[in-house]
């Protein structure tokens, strides 16, 4: 179950978020996740809250106002090939939605779950 968090500039309308959501979900399905697996957050950040180098890493043209920073949280046991497939599918689906690859930044992280039993002892479950 990937959890997607998209940080974007505040100029994103609901229709734009819907368009991005569909692209993310299509990419998730293309990477092998079930169609029902839909967990996304959209954060609109003000100009002073989203700071990026417009050319890093040596981009041929600057990033635009459509720039997206996406964090993808996956289970720690997720295969490397699945993660690569997901990133490739995200770039492809965003491209189909009209987002330039230079405006896409994806950060993928793995998670683990801490559980506490009824008797108060804690254990760590690595996914």
C-alpha positions in Angstrom: 0.0 0.0 0.0 1.9 3.1 -1.1 1.0 6.4 0.5 1.5 9.4 -1.9 2.0 12.9 -0.5 2.2 15.6 -3.2 3.5 19.0 -2.3 2.6 21.7 -4.9 2.4 25.4 -5.3 -1.0 26.9 -4.3 -2.1 27.4 -7.8 -3.5 23.9 -8.1 -7.2 23.8 -8.6 -9.4 20.8 -7.7 -9.6 19.8 -11.3 -5.8 19.8 -11.5 -5.6 17.7 -8.3 -8.1 15.3 -9.8 -6.0 15.0 -12.9 -2.8 14.3 -10.9 -4.7 11.9 -8.6 -5.8 9.9 -11.7 -2.2 9.8 -13.0 -0.8 8.6 -9.6 -3.5 6.0 -9.3 -2.9 4.7 -12.9 0.8 4.5 -12.2 0.1 2.6 -9.0 -2.0 0.1 -10.8 0.6 -0.2 -13.6 3.2 -1.1 -10.8 1.0 -4.0 -9.7 -1.0 -2.4 -6.8 -4.7 -3.2 -6.5 -7.2 -0.8 -8.0 -8.8 -0.3 -4.5 -5.4 0.8 -3.1 -5.9 4.6 -3.1 -4.1 6.7 -0.5 -3.1 10.2 -1.5 -2.6 13.6 0.1 -2.2 16.9 -1.7 -0.5 19.8 0.1 -0.6 23.3 -1.3 2.4 25.2 -0.1 2.9 29.0 -0.3 5.9 30.5 -2.2 8.0 30.7 1.0 7.1 27.0 1.9 8.3 25.3 -1.3 11.9 26.1 -2.1 13.8 24.3 -4.9 16.7 24.9 -7.2 15.2 25.5 -10.6 18.0 23.7 -12.5 19.3 21.0 -10.1 20.6 18.5 -11.3 21.8 20.3 -14.5 18.3 20.4 -16.1 18.3 21.9 -19.6 15.5 24.3 -18.7 14.1 25.6 -15.4 11.3 24.0 -13.4 7.9 25.7 -13.8 5.0 26.6 -11.5 3.7 23.0 -12.1 6.7 21.6 -10.1 5.6 18.7 -7.8 7.5 17.2 -4.9 6.1 13.7 -4.2 6.9 11.5 -1.3 5.9 7.9 -1.7 5.9 5.7 1.4 6.0 2.0 0.7 6.4 -1.1 2.9 10.0 -1.9 3.7 9.8 -5.3 2.0 8.8 -3.8 -1.3 11.0 -5.1 -4.1 13.4 -2.7 -5.8 12.0 -3.6 -9.2 8.5 -2.7 -8.1 9.7 0.7 -6.8 11.5 1.4 -10.1 8.4 0.3 -12.0 6.3 2.7 -9.9 8.7 5.7 -10.5 8.8 5.0 -14.2 5.0 4.7 -14.4 4.6 8.0 -12.4 6.8 9.8 -14.9 4.9 8.3 -17.8 1.5 9.0 -16.4 2.4 12.5 -15.4 3.7 13.1 -18.9 0.4 11.9 -20.3 -1.3 14.4 -17.9 0.9 17.2 -19.3 3.5 17.5 -16.6 7.1 17.9 -17.8 9.5 15.4 -16.3 11.7 18.3 -15.1 8.8 19.3 -12.8 8.6 15.9 -11.1 10.6 15.0 -8.0 9.9 11.7 -6.4 11.3 10.7 -3.0 10.6 7.1 -2.0 10.9 5.8 1.6 10.1 2.5 3.3 8.2 2.2 6.6 7.9 -0.1 9.5 5.1 -0.3 12.0 5.4 -0.3 15.8 2.7 -2.2 17.6 1.9 -2.2 21.3 0.2 -5.3 22.7 -2.5 -5.2 25.4 0.0 -6.0 28.1 2.0 -2.9 27.3 5.0 -4.5 25.6 6.0 -3.2 22.3 7.3 -4.9 19.2 8.4 -3.8 15.9 7.0 -5.2 12.7 9.0 -4.7 9.5 6.9 -4.8 6.4 
